[in-house]
Amino acid sequence: MTTNINDPIVFMGRYIAQLEARSDELEGKENDARKASNAPGETYFENARLDVHNRICALRDSLSCFEARSLTAALIQLGRAHGLLDDVAEDDKTIALAARAQMERLIMSAIRCIERELGTGLDEMGLTAFRVSHLDPWTPVEERLAAIKAKCESKAV
């Protein structure tokens, strides 16, 4: 099993976990300042918590920008894909389409990584419908189009 600590996805996942712990800590301090009627303290802790939250969001969105190189990275990406399920159902089409694109990258990256690690793939198991290769965002579009053309030509013969 590959667990490359230099994998950017693993690094970001671990950093997100640290930031989430910091966010919880800041939220507690913000609440304590509110209870103590310490308005400046409350404001500073709130601003710090919001800054941490913004960094968490940016890192989460970045998880789909890299292809998984380890099973740990694939697991992180699948977890993020699961977290995007609500956004795909959003009424706001811009949010829904962005979430769908992220999910496609995350899920296909994880599938490709798992296939590499296992030494077999969904296609070899006869599950070609589970892995639609011509929609794989990690395969260059030129290769995908060439494969579609070849498939069409073979059916025409």
TORKOL-4160 file (C-alpha; in steps of 0.2 Angstrom, whole numbers, padded with zeros to 4 digits, m for minus):
157
<pt num="1" X="0000" Y="0000" Z="0000"/>
<pt num="2" X="0007" Y="0017" Z="m0005"/>
<pt num="3" X="0006" Y="0031" Z="0007"/>
<pt num="4" X="0017" Y="0044" Z="0000"/>
<pt num="5" X="0018" Y="0058" Z="0013"/>
<pt num="6" X="0024" Y="0070" Z="m0001"/>
<pt num="7" X="0007" Y="0068" Z="m0009"/>
<pt num="8" X="m0001" Y="0086" Z="m0010"/>
<pt num="9" X="m0018" Y="0078" Z="m0006"/>
<pt num="10" X="m0012" Y="0070" Z="0010"/>
<pt num="11" X="m0003" Y="0086" Z="0015"/>
<pt num="12" X="m0019" Y="0096" Z="0012"/>
<pt num="13" X="m0030" Y="0083" Z="0021"/>
<pt num="14" X="m0019" Y="0084" Z="0036"/>
<pt num="15" X="m0018" Y="0103" Z="0036"/>
<pt num="16" X="m0037" Y="0104" Z="0034"/>
<pt num="17" X="m0039" Y="0093" Z="0050"/>
<pt num="18" X="m0027" Y="0104" Z="0059"/>
<pt num="19" X="m0037" Y="0120" Z="0054"/>
<pt num="20" X="m0053" Y="0112" Z="0059"/>
<pt num="21" X="m0047" Y="0109" Z="0076"/>
<pt num="22" X="m0041" Y="0127" Z="0077"/>
<pt num="23" X="m0058" Y="0133" Z="0071"/>
<pt num="24" X="m0066" Y="0123" Z="0085"/>
<pt num="25" X="m0054" Y="0131" Z="0097"/>
<pt num="26" X="m0057" Y="0148" Z="0091"/>
<pt num="27" X="m0076" Y="0146" Z="0091"/>
<pt num="28" X="m0075" Y="0141" Z="0110"/>
<pt num="29" X="m0064" Y="0156" Z="0114"/>
<pt num="30" X="m0076" Y="0167" Z="0104"/>
<pt num="31" X="m0091" Y="0160" Z="0114"/>
<pt num="32" X="m0081" Y="0163" Z="0130"/>
<pt num="33" X="m0078" Y="0181" Z="0125"/>
<pt num="34" X="m0096" Y="0183" Z="0121"/>
<pt num="35" X="m0102" Y="0176" Z="0138"/>
<pt num="36" X="m0089" Y="0188" Z="0147"/>
<pt num="37" X="m0096" Y="0203" Z="0137"/>
<pt num="38" X="m0079" Y="0205" Z="0130"/>
<pt num="39" X="m0084" Y="0213" Z="0113"/>
<pt num="40" X="m0066" Y="0216" Z="0106"/>
<pt num="41" X="m0061" Y="0198" Z="0111"/>
<pt num="42" X="m0077" Y="0191" Z="0103"/>
<pt num="43" X="m0073" Y="0201" Z="0087"/>
<pt num="44" X="m0055" Y="0196" Z="0086"/>
<pt num="45" X="m0059" Y="0177" Z="0089"/>
<pt num="46" X="m0073" Y="0178" Z="0076"/>
<pt num="47" X="m0062" Y="0186" Z="0063"/>
<pt num="48" X="m0049" Y="0173" Z="0066"/>
<pt num="49" X="m0061" Y="0159" Z="0065"/>
<pt num="50" X="m0068" Y="0166" Z="0049"/>
<pt num="51" X="m0050" Y="0167" Z="0042"/>
<pt num="52" X="m0047" Y="0149" Z="0046"/>
<pt num="53" X="m0064" Y="0144" Z="0039"/>
<pt num="54" X="m0060" Y="0152" Z="0022"/>
<pt num="55" X="m0043" Y="0143" Z="0022"/>
<pt num="56" X="m0052" Y="0126" Z="0025"/>
<pt num="57" X="m0064" Y="0130" Z="0011"/>
<pt num="58" X="m0050" Y="0134" Z="m0001"/>
<pt num="59" X="m0040" Y="0119" Z="0003"/>
<pt num="60" X="m0056" Y="0108" Z="0001"/>
<pt num="61" X="m0059" Y="0115" Z="m0016"/>
<pt num="62" X="m0041" Y="0112" Z="m0020"/>
<pt num="63" X="m0042" Y="0093" Z="m0017"/>
<pt num="64" X="m0050" Y="0090" Z="m0034"/>
<pt num="65" X="m0035" Y="0099" Z="m0043"/>
<pt num="66" X="m0023" Y="0085" Z="m0040"/>
<pt num="67" X="m0023" Y="0066" Z="m0045"/>
<pt num="68" X="m0022" Y="0054" Z="m0030"/>
<pt num="69" X="m0005" Y="0046" Z="m0029"/>
<pt num="70" X="m0009" Y="0035" Z="m0014"/>
<pt num="71" X="m0023" Y="0026" Z="m0006"/>
<pt num="72" X="m0023" Y="0038" Z="0008"/>
<pt num="73" X="m0026" Y="0052" Z="m0005"/>
<pt num="74" X="m0039" Y="0042" Z="m0013"/>
<pt num="75" X="m0048" Y="0040" Z="0003"/>
<pt num="76" X="m0047" Y="0059" Z="0007"/>
<pt num="77" X="m0054" Y="0063" Z="m0011"/>
<pt num="78" X="m0069" Y="0051" Z="m0009"/>
<pt num="79" X="m0073" Y="0059" Z="0008"/>
<pt num="80" X="m0073" Y="0076" Z="0000"/>
<pt num="81" X="m0084" Y="0070" Z="m0014"/>
<pt num="82" X="m0096" Y="0063" Z="m0001"/>
<pt num="83" X="m0096" Y="0081" Z="0007"/>
<pt num="84" X="m0101" Y="0088" Z="m0010"/>
<pt num="85" X="m0117" Y="0078" Z="m0012"/>
<pt num="86" X="m0128" Y="0092" Z="m0005"/>
<pt num="87" X="m0120" Y="0105" Z="m0017"/>
<pt num="88" X="m0124" Y="0095" Z="m0032"/>
<pt num="89" X="m0142" Y="0096" Z="m0027"/>
<pt num="90" X="m0141" Y="0115" Z="m0025"/>
<pt num="91" X="m0154" Y="0126" Z="m0034"/>
<pt num="92" X="m0140" Y="0138" Z="m0039"/>
<pt num="93" X="m0134" Y="0130" Z="m0055"/>
<pt num="94" X="m0117" Y="0138" Z="m0054"/>
<pt num="95" X="m0114" Y="0130" Z="m0037"/>
<pt num="96" X="m0122" Y="0113" Z="m0043"/>
<pt num="97" X="m0111" Y="0112" Z="m0059"/>
<pt num="98" X="m0095" Y="0117" Z="m0050"/>
<pt num="99" X="m0099" Y="0103" Z="m0037"/>
<pt num="100" X="m0102" Y="0091" Z="m0050"/>
<pt num="101" X="m0086" Y="0095" Z="m0059"/>
<pt num="102" X="m0076" Y="0093" Z="m0043"/>
<pt num="103" X="m0085" Y="0077" Z="m0039"/>
<pt num="104" X="m0080" Y="0069" Z="m0056"/>
<pt num="105" X="m0062" Y="0074" Z="m0053"/>
<pt num="106" X="m0062" Y="0067" Z="m0036"/>
<pt num="107" X="m0070" Y="0051" Z="m0039"/>
<pt num="108" X="m0061" Y="0047" Z="m0055"/>
<pt num="109" X="m0045" Y="0051" Z="m0047"/>
<pt num="110" X="m0049" Y="0039" Z="m0033"/>
<pt num="111" X="m0054" Y="0026" Z="m0045"/>
<pt num="112" X="m0038" Y="0027" Z="m0055"/>
<pt num="113" X="m0028" Y="0027" Z="m0040"/>
<pt num="114" X="m0036" Y="0011" Z="m0032"/>
<pt num="115" X="m0035" Y="0003" Z="m0049"/>
<pt num="116" X="m0016" Y="0006" Z="m0050"/>
<pt num="117" X="m0014" Y="0000" Z="m0032"/>
<pt num="118" X="m0024" Y="m0016" Z="m0035"/>
<pt num="119" X="m0017" Y="m0020" Z="m0052"/>
<pt num="120" X="m0034" Y="m0022" Z="m0059"/>
<pt num="121" X="m0048" Y="m0011" Z="m0064"/>
<pt num="122" X="m0067" Y="m0010" Z="m0066"/>
<pt num="123" X="m0065" Y="m0013" Z="m0085"/>
<pt num="124" X="m0056" Y="m0029" Z="m0082"/>
<pt num="125" X="m0070" Y="m0035" Z="m0070"/>
<pt num="126" X="m0083" Y="m0032" Z="m0083"/>
<pt num="127" X="m0089" Y="m0016" Z="m0075"/>
<pt num="128" X="m0086" Y="m0004" Z="m0089"/>
<pt num="129" X="m0102" Y="0005" Z="m0085"/>
<pt num="130" X="m0095" Y="0010" Z="m0068"/>
<pt num="131" X="m0080" Y="0018" Z="m0076"/>
<pt num="132" X="m0085" Y="0029" Z="m0091"/>
<pt num="133" X="m0067" Y="0031" Z="m0098"/>
<pt num="134" X="m0072" Y="0045" Z="m0111"/>
<pt num="135" X="m0078" Y="0056" Z="m0097"/>
<pt num="136" X="m0062" Y="0054" Z="m0086"/>
<pt num="137" X="m0056" Y="0072" Z="m0083"/>
<pt num="138" X="m0038" Y="0065" Z="m0080"/>
<pt num="139" X="m0036" Y="0058" Z="m0097"/>
<pt num="140" X="m0032" Y="0072" Z="m0110"/>
<pt num="141" X="m0047" Y="0076" Z="m0120"/>
<pt num="142" X="m0037" Y="0072" Z="m0137"/>
<pt num="143" X="m0035" Y="0054" Z="m0130"/>
<pt num="144" X="m0054" Y="0053" Z="m0125"/>
<pt num="145" X="m0059" Y="0059" Z="m0142"/>
<pt num="146" X="m0048" Y="0047" Z="m0151"/>
<pt num="147" X="m0055" Y="0032" Z="m0141"/>
<pt num="148" X="m0073" Y="0038" Z="m0145"/>
<pt num="149" X="m0068" Y="0039" Z="m0164"/>
<pt num="150" X="m0060" Y="0022" Z="m0164"/>
<pt num="151" X="m0075" Y="0014" Z="m0155"/>
<pt num="152" X="m0087" Y="0022" Z="m0168"/>
<pt num="153" X="m0076" Y="0016" Z="m0182"/>
<pt num="154" X="m0075" Y="m0002" Z="m0175"/>
<pt num="155" X="m0094" Y="m0003" Z="m0174"/>
<pt num="156" X="m0097" Y="0004" Z="m0191"/>
<pt num="157" X="m0087" Y="m0011" Z="m0198"/>
